[in-house]
Amino acid sequence: MRRFSLPRMLAVFLAVAGATSAAAPPAAAQGNCVAAMVNDLPITAFELSQRVRFTLMVSRVADNADNRDKMGRQVLRQMIDERLQLDDAKRNGITVSQAEIDERIQRLEQDNNMPAGGVKASLSQAGIPLTVLTDTFRAQIAWSKVVLRKLRAGIVVSEAEVEEAMRQLRANVGKSESRVAEIFLPVDRADQSDEVLRTARRIVEQLRGGASFPGLVQQFSSGASAAAGGDLGWVLPGTLDPALDAAIARMSVNQVSEPVRTQAGWHVLKLLGQRGYGRPGNTNEARFNMIQLLLPLPPNSSPDEVERQKGIAQGIISQSKSCADLRRACARAKGCTTGDSDGVAASSLPPAIGEAARNAPIGQGLGPFYAGNVMQVVAVCSRDGDGSLPARESVERGLQMSKLEAASRRYMRDIRRTAIINIRSNCRI
């Protein structure tokens, strides 16, 4: 549950949209026939066909009848989950406003250095309705609200757990660690395992045929890492499920694994890199685990409005000594939102922020920075790759997120088990 955005997916999409927008669309779906009923919510063949086209483009998979048929089964499973998440949010009185959708699109445009309206224009050029993206956003935002409202209060991390995690980190200094990305496909019932395995094998086949790993992650992975392109960050032996550790030990950099079974489901792994853990390195190679606070500004803000939000941001910085303090202060400020980013390369940050992040104390607010429609505050919660161990607060937050992700998987499994799902084989895309 770390992040709920799709910057990497959109970056992949933008890279290929221009090259593929002239491709012929698939044959028209059978009008508005219903491909599946999820409780009382329909998924029409037209909706499915549009999502499949989008997924093929994002994943860099050739748009042909065979791939549309294979991808259709995978995409339908994801769309069914999204309908279930939206239905559960509705039952819990949770809604997603148009302003939240718009804010997500604005953030994507900023992340990709696009002008206002650039997302819609790029999708339009490719012949894809904007609703294909906004429907995905709506389900993501709604589900994150459900998880935070219903599950977060029950997540407790003891001091003993944090201390044990810190002990393991200290014991692992000097060992090799791996940067790993995953596509996770849950298995809710034992009789589903073979079906999910077939999907995982199709994904491996597509990846080895040149499909984009982040693109397939965003469309099919159910793990918390999905919003980061599947990136689990740097992991040490013994920190993942033993089956995953064993698979990683056999892999070389950039290799994609065969599907790996754990108790939770099937995983497809990609090894992104390897390095020694905890060894002093060049600070230019440092990676930061950061928090970002955003204070919204209205379009065409006046100088007074900008100064007012700047003053609020400065007040948050002055009142805070840690990342936890910054979160609490943001929660009290009207419209303020936070987001976490792990493994941010120093070289990827604007020079002023990168230099400050290298030298600032852990948890110290930096800024404020004026970024178009928002006033931004950032802070480093821990540093990796410069010889330092993660901060205790970062370790505790990682344990909390791990427990929250496990709880959300169990909750989603229970929702699927009680749902009424009717997939109609006579309605094809």
Salt bridges, closest charged atoms under 4 A:
GLU47 OE1 - ARG83 NH2 3.03
ASP63 OD1 - ARG68 NH1 2.68
ASP66 OD2 - LYS70 NZ 3.34
ASP69 OD2 - ARG73 NH1 3.16
ASP69 OD1 - ARG428 NH2 3.33
ASP81 OD1 - ARG416 NE 2.93
GLU82 OE2 - ARG51 NH2 2.70
ASP87 OD2 - ARG91 NH1 2.92
ASP88 OD1 - ARG91 NH2 3.15
GLU100 OE2 - LYS145 NZ 2.84
GLU103 OE1 - ARG107 NH1 3.35
GLU159 OE1 - ARG392 NH2 2.77
GLU161 OE2 - LYS403 NZ 2.94
GLU163 OE2 - ARG170 NH2 3.04
GLU163 OE1 - ARG392 NH1 3.12
GLU164 OE2 - ARG167 NH2 2.74
GLU177 OE2 - ARG275 NE 2.62
GLU182 OE1 - HIS267 ND1 2.90
ASP188 OD2 - ARG416 NH1 2.83
ASP191 OD1 - ARG189 NE 3.15
GLU205 OE2 - LYS70 NZ 3.80
ASP231 OD2 - ARG179 NH2 2.43
GLU258 OE2 - ARG208 NH1 2.72
ASP325 OD1 - ARG328 NH2 2.64
ASP340 OD1 - ARG327 NH2 2.95
ASP340 OD2 - ARG397 NH1 3.63
ASP342 OD2 - ARG2 NH1 3.61
ASP342 OD1 - ARG397 NH2 3.87
GLU355 OE1 - ARG358 NH1 3.41
GLU405 OE2 - ARG409 NH1 3.60
ASP414 OD1 - ARG413 NE 3.57
